Amino acid sequence: MELFETMIQHTSVRSFTSQTLNSELKRKLILAAQSASSSNFLQAFSVVEITDQKKRETIEQLANFPVTNGNNGELYIFVADLNKHAQVLALNEDTDDHLRKMESLVTAIVDTALAAQSMAVFAESEKLGICYVGGIRNDLFKMKELLELPELTYPVFGMFVGYPAEKNEVKPRLPLDAVLGTNTYRSLTPTLIENYDKKTAAYYQQRNANNQQTNWSEKIRHHFNYPRRQNTGEFLKEQGFIF
């Protein structure tokens, strides 16, 4: 399958076979992550592979893993990491005041996301399946303890990678004219939202598993109906960021 076709057929995989990834393939996954673009070549991310079964079970509980067989597939945690840069500054007795600011954190999170998506694209090109796990942020302080994270780091998300046991149908994306503007920002229109809601409602009703009577607008309304992970700011301040 050509790369473009592989990319537009992306879907989260939540069920993996017991087949494990060999060491060379796992090495290539990390190298693919490292190949991503990086702002000012900071490379402000780290990856933690979770192989300890007890740690994996603990993470599963706090993240509410969206998989049907959590013991299968490899699990990687992607960490926005400015600690290594603080070490460089310390070696040269430079101040790290600017390292601790919001813009630096945003840069590190972007670097981390780009690295993860580079890994995801390579994985899917190798017929593997992936599933992002944002639920690791349900308890940031516990993740810090489990991974022994130092100051100036932030666990952004996990990612399962493995051989798919089954795959979900591809979700219909927003139409191009909802995301692409020319020379200026393009806002949604009531008609566009209505048409997209019809398309997503049909998807949720007809998909093979976990059928739902819902649509995109209802999903958005539910997601923003209550505050989520309200200790994020507290955690980041504890990690040494200033904002």
SULURDA-V604691 format. One record per residue. N is the residue number from 0. PHI is phi in whole degrees, 0 to 359 (999 if undefined). Layout:
n:N phi:PHI
n:N phi:PHI
This chain:
n:0 phi:999
n:1 phi:294
n:2 phi:302
n:3 phi:300
n:4 phi:296
n:5 phi:300
n:6 phi:292
n:7 phi:281
n:8 phi:264
n:9 phi:299
n:10 phi:208
n:11 phi:292
n:12 phi:257
n:13 phi:241
n:14 phi:214
n:15 phi:241
n:16 phi:283
n:17 phi:278
n:18 phi:293
n:19 phi:266
n:20 phi:276
n:21 phi:285
n:22 phi:297
n:23 phi:291
n:24 phi:293
n:25 phi:295
n:26 phi:297
n:27 phi:293
n:28 phi:300
n:29 phi:291
n:30 phi:297
n:31 phi:296
n:32 phi:299
n:33 phi:292
n:34 phi:282
n:35 phi:295
n:36 phi:300
n:37 phi:218
n:38 phi:300
n:39 phi:54
n:40 phi:57
n:41 phi:289
n:42 phi:52
n:43 phi:271
n:44 phi:209
n:45 phi:223
n:46 phi:235
n:47 phi:244
n:48 phi:275
n:49 phi:262
n:50 phi:247
n:51 phi:288
n:52 phi:295
n:53 phi:294
n:54 phi:296
n:55 phi:296
n:56 phi:295
n:57 phi:296
n:58 phi:296
n:59 phi:301
n:60 phi:292
n:61 phi:283
n:62 phi:264
n:63 phi:51
n:64 phi:313
n:65 phi:273
n:66 phi:231
n:67 phi:270
n:68 phi:218
n:69 phi:299
n:70 phi:283
n:71 phi:265
n:72 phi:82
n:73 phi:276
n:74 phi:237
n:75 phi:241
n:76 phi:252
n:77 phi:263
n:78 phi:239
n:79 phi:292
n:80 phi:226
n:81 phi:249
n:82 phi:294
n:83 phi:297
n:84 phi:285
n:85 phi:297
n:86 phi:296
n:87 phi:298
n:88 phi:297
n:89 phi:296
n:90 phi:299
n:91 phi:257
n:92 phi:56
n:93 phi:267
n:94 phi:288
n:95 phi:249
n:96 phi:303
n:97 phi:286
n:98 phi:295
n:99 phi:270
n:100 phi:276
n:101 phi:302
n:102 phi:299
n:103 phi:295
n:104 phi:296
n:105 phi:301
n:106 phi:302
n:107 phi:294
n:108 phi:294
n:109 phi:296
n:110 phi:304
n:111 phi:295
n:112 phi:295
n:113 phi:297
n:114 phi:297
n:115 phi:297
n:116 phi:291
n:117 phi:297
n:118 phi:298
n:119 phi:298
n:120 phi:296
n:121 phi:296
n:122 phi:302
n:123 phi:290
n:124 phi:291
n:125 phi:262
n:126 phi:70
n:127 phi:271
n:128 phi:244
n:129 phi:225
n:130 phi:212
n:131 phi:288
n:132 phi:231
n:133 phi:287
n:134 phi:295
n:135 phi:296
n:136 phi:278
n:137 phi:298
n:138 phi:216
n:139 phi:297
n:140 phi:292
n:141 phi:291
n:142 phi:297
n:143 phi:301
n:144 phi:295
n:145 phi:297
n:146 phi:267
n:147 phi:55
n:148 phi:284
n:149 phi:278
n:150 phi:300
n:151 phi:65
n:152 phi:230
n:153 phi:210
n:154 phi:287
n:155 phi:272
n:156 phi:192
n:157 phi:257
n:158 phi:214
n:159 phi:277
n:160 phi:223
n:161 phi:186
n:162 phi:274
n:163 phi:294
n:164 phi:275
n:165 phi:202
n:166 phi:232
n:167 phi:284
n:168 phi:293
n:169 phi:287
n:170 phi:287
n:171 phi:290
n:172 phi:279
n:173 phi:304
n:174 phi:297
n:175 phi:304
n:176 phi:287
n:177 phi:268
n:178 phi:240
n:179 phi:249
n:180 phi:250
n:181 phi:245
n:182 phi:70
n:183 phi:202
n:184 phi:293
n:185 phi:253
n:186 phi:274
n:187 phi:289
n:188 phi:240
n:189 phi:305
n:190 phi:293
n:191 phi:298
n:192 phi:298
n:193 phi:298
n:194 phi:294
n:195 phi:290
n:196 phi:299
n:197 phi:296
n:198 phi:294
n:199 phi:288
n:200 phi:298
n:201 phi:297
n:202 phi:299
n:203 phi:295
n:204 phi:284
n:205 phi:256
n:206 phi:294
n:207 phi:291
n:208 phi:229
n:209 phi:55
n:210 phi:299
n:211 phi:219
n:212 phi:264
n:213 phi:204
n:214 phi:207
n:215 phi:297
n:216 phi:300
n:217 phi:294
n:218 phi:297
n:219 phi:297
n:220 phi:297
n:221 phi:294
n:222 phi:298
n:223 phi:259
n:224 phi:277
n:225 phi:209
n:226 phi:289
n:227 phi:242
n:228 phi:45
n:229 phi:285
n:230 phi:264
n:231 phi:299
n:232 phi:299
n:233 phi:300
n:234 phi:297
n:235 phi:296
n:236 phi:295
n:237 phi:297
n:238 phi:281
n:239 phi:100
n:240 phi:275
n:241 phi:240
n:242 phi:201
